Amino acid sequence: MSKMEDAEKIKEFNCSGIASEISSLANQCLMKKRGYTTITETLLSSECNASGNPFIVTDDGTDRIILVHKNF
């Protein structure tokens, strides 16, 4: 995370925040603890192929992909 939230880079590029897509359950929990807020969520079961099977099946128990943001 220190690379992603590097204070010098944030100042150099005049960033006001970071947006990130997170799909793993562990990273979803970590980003919440680090102060990221949810912009939107997509349930994995909502994106299916012609047979009705989800395009993405995870092995960590997550059921969604989350778009998050953190202001600086």
Secondary structure, DSSP 8 states (H G I E B T S, - for coil): -TTTT-HHHHHHTT--EEEEEE-SHHHHHHHHHTT-EEEEEEEGGGSB-TTS-BS---SS---EEEEEEEE-
